[in-house]
Amino acid sequence: MRLKFHTLDVFTSTRFGGNPLAVVLDADALSPAAMQAIAREFNLSETVFILTPVNPAHSARVRIFTPNAELPFAGHPTVGTAVLLAELRAPSLGGGRSAIIAIEQAIGLVRVGVRLRAGEAAYAEFDSPKLPVEQGAVPAVEDLAAAVGMIPSEIGFENHRPTGFSLGLPFAFIPVRSLENIEKTRAVTSRWERAFPTGSAAYVYCRETVHQTSQFHARMFAPGHGIAEDPATGAAAAAFAAVIARFDQPPGGEHRYVIEQGFEMGRPSHIQLSLVMNDGQLQTVRIGGHAVRVADGELEV
């Protein structure tokens, strides 16, 4: 059996930046074990498999795999898959260059708005299908620091303290003081299990940024999922909205942020995060970003 696939770079407007993604088309005949093997072969942060939707009015059903496990939801696969489907189906969109792509994921239905413009990288944005859920107590600061190669005094700035939130995958959000601190962070595998016995990922962030147009700088490590470091993590950015809501307490209304990630890996990424607050509560989370197609081919399965 031969299956077509495409690769894209997501959360970037130029090739060879952002977060690479593989998308395998017409994958209904594949078993979960085969999907996992293919994801391991691509060895990217995530690989998406396009399936026939349960509801024929929707664009596609997808399954998302890291090299080690299946995920119920992920941000850069959502953006990249929506851009790819919009571009492949553009001739059937009545001449329009914008589309709503409805993607069935394990977490629920995700509707993605895609904007296609000649000479520009495609842009997609979606409302998070759920709001972030707090994960309870986070590990001790000493254990968190050891797991990411820091010392405890380097963790925390202003009123920001480590917290845990999830949008399908649990994240430990670790604030650090500066870019200088964040540049030296890494996943210390010998100390990882003690801090994250349930397989959580670590999202390390600071307010100091490389670009003045960004509001936060971040890195994400998830060795338990086969991801030593991720260049851009949409699901973490969506869950990060709860961190902003808690510690920065923005007033009612819509607030927009740019999160830069992947710079230490040589894959600069920019994630657009929008959140809506009402009476001190987080109401809506939206994630957006560009994506560009890089390669296509066929798999022998």
N, C-alpha and C positions, 0 to 999 in steps of 0.2 A: 504494500500500500504506500502510495506517495501522497504527501500532504504539503500544501503550500504554507510558507511562513514568511513573515516580515519582521524586521527589527527596526526599532525607533529609538531615538534619544529624547527623553522626556524631561520637562522643566528646564528646557533650554531652547533658544531660537537658532542655534548653530550646531551642526553635526560634531560629534566627538566630545560634546560636553554633556551635562545632565546625567540622567540615569538610564542606561540601556534597558530595553525591553524586547523580548521576543513574543510574537503572537502567532499561534498556529491556527490555521483556518480549518473548518469542516472536520472537527475533531470528535464527532459523536461516536465513532467506532472505537476510540481509544479507551482502554481501561484506566482507572486511577493509577495503577502501578506503572503503566506505560507513560502516562503523563508525568509522573514523578521522575521516571528514568530520563525522559526527554528534557525536563527542567534541569536535571543534574548535568546532562550533556551540554546544554547551553551555558550553564553555570553563571547565569545572571541573577540579580537580586530576585526578580520574578519572571516567570513565563506564563503567558495567558493562552488558554485553549478556548476557541470559539465553538459553541454548540448551538443547536437549534433551540430557540426560546420556547418555554412552556406556553406563553401567551404569544400567538402569532403576530399580535400588534406591536410587540417589542422588537428591538433590533437584534438582540442576541442574548444567549445565556453564556456565562463564562465560568471557568474554574481557574484559579490562580495558585501557582506553586512556586515556592522558593526551592533552592536545591535540596532542601531537607524535608519540607512539609507543605501542606495545602493551607491557604489562608482564606478566611471568609470574606475579606475585603482588603483592598490596598489602593492607595491614591495614584501612584504613577502608572500602574496598569489600567486604572479607570481612564485617566487622561489619554494615555497612548492608544488604548483600544478604541476609544471614541473617535479620536482623530483619524485613525486608520480606517475605520468603518465609514466615516463621513467621506473620506477621500476616495475610497473604493466605490462608493455608491453615489458620488457626486453627479454623474450623468443622469441618474434617475431622480434627482431632487428638483425637477422642474426648472432647471437653470439657476436655481438659487445656490448661493455659496455659504449658506449657514444651515445648520441642522440640529435637531434634537435627537440624540442617540439614547435609547432606553436599554439599559444593560441589566439583566438579571444576574445578581451575585448571591452568594450564600447568605450575606447579611440582609439582603432585600433588593428591591428595585432601585437603581440609581439612574437618574435622568441627567444627561450631560449635554450642555449647549456647546456647539462647536462652531467656530468662526473661521472660514476659509477665505483668504484674500490673495490675489495674484501677487507674487513677489515677496510674500511674507510667510513666516512660519505659522502653521495652524495654531489656534488657541482654543482651549477647552476649559470649561469650569462646571462644577457640580456642587449641589448641596449635599452635605454629609447625610447619609440615610438614617443615622442615629446621632444623638449627642454623646459626647464622651462620658464614660462611667468611671467613677473613682475606684481605684483598686485597693484602697485601705492603706495600712501602714507600709511604708517603704523600708528597705533595709537600713541598718545603721549607717551613718555618714562614713564611719571608718571602713565598712565593707564596700560601700559604693566607691569611695576614693581608691581603694586598693584594686577594684575591678576595672577601673578606667585609668589607672596609672597616675593618680594624683595623690596629694596629701589633703587631709580633711579641711585644713584652713583655706584651701583654694576653692572650696565649694560654698556657694551662696553669695548673693549680692543683694543690696537693698533689703527688701523684705522677702525675696525669693528663697525658698527652701525646697529640697527634694520632695517630689510628689509622684504619685502613680495614677495614670489614667489609661483607659483602653478604648479603642474602636476596633474590636475584633482581635487585635494583638495588643497585649499589655505593654506599656512603656513606662520606664522609670525616668522622669524628667529631672535632670541634674543641672542646676544653674552654676556657672563658674564666673569668675570675676572679670576675665579679659580674654582677648584674642590670644595673647601670649600663653595663658593657661590652657585654652582650648586646643591650641596647636599641638601640644604635647600629649593630649589624651590618646588612649589606645585601649583595645580590649585585652586585658591580661587574663589569658585563658586559665592559668593556674588558680586565679582568685575569682573567676567568674561564677562558678557553681555556688560558692558560698553566698554571693550577693543575689544571684538570680537562679535559685533552684527550680523555679517553675518555668524557666525559659523566657522571661521578660527581656525586652530590648532596652538599651540605654540610649536616651536622647539627651545629649549634652549641649547646653546653649549658653550664650552670653549676649549682652546688649550691645557690646562693641562690635562693629561690622567692618568688612572690607570696603563696601560701597556705601556711600552716604544715602542712597535711595533705599537701603535695607534697614529694617528695624531690629532684626535678630540674626545671629550667626549660629549655626548648629552643626552637629555631627551625630550620626546614629550608628550604633554597634549592635549586632544581633548574631553572635557566633553560634548560639544554640539553634539558629535557623539556617545555618550555612552562609551567613552574611557577615563577613569580617567587618566591613563598613559599607554603608549605603550612601550613594552620592546625593540622593534626594528622596525624602520619605513623606509622601502625601498623607498617609494615614496618621503618622506621628504629628504632622503639622496640624491636621484637623483636631486631634486630641489635645494639642498644645493650646488650642483656643480656651480650654478649661483652665489651663495654667495662667494665661493672661487674665481671664475673668477673675480668678481668685486673687492674684497678687497685685495686678495693676488696677483692677476695679474700674474699667472704663465706664463712662456714663451711658445712659440710654441712647439707642440708635446704632447705626452701622459704623464699624471701624475696620480699616484696611491695614494690612501689614505685608511686608515682603520679608521672607525668610531665605537667607542664603545658606547653601550647604554644598558639600562636595569639593570645596576649594582645596583642601589639603590633599585630595586624591587627584587633583588635576582635571576635575570634571565639574566646573562651576555650574551651579543650579540655582534657580530662583523660583520659589513657590509663593504664589499669591494666596494670602489667607484673609478672608473677610468674616467678621462675626457680628451678630446683632445682639445687643443687650436690652433687657427690659426689666425695670424694677430690680436691678442688681443681679438678674439671672441671665445666663446664656440661653438664647432662644434659637439661633441659627448659626451654622458653620458652613462656609463655602470655600472650596479649594479650586484654584485655577493655575494654568501654566501652558507654555508652548510645547510643541513636540514636532520633531522632524523625522521623516523616514530615512533610513540609512541603507538597508539591504533587503533583498528578498531571495527566496530559493525554495527548494523542495527537500522534504525529509523522506528517507526510506525507513519505513516502520515495519 
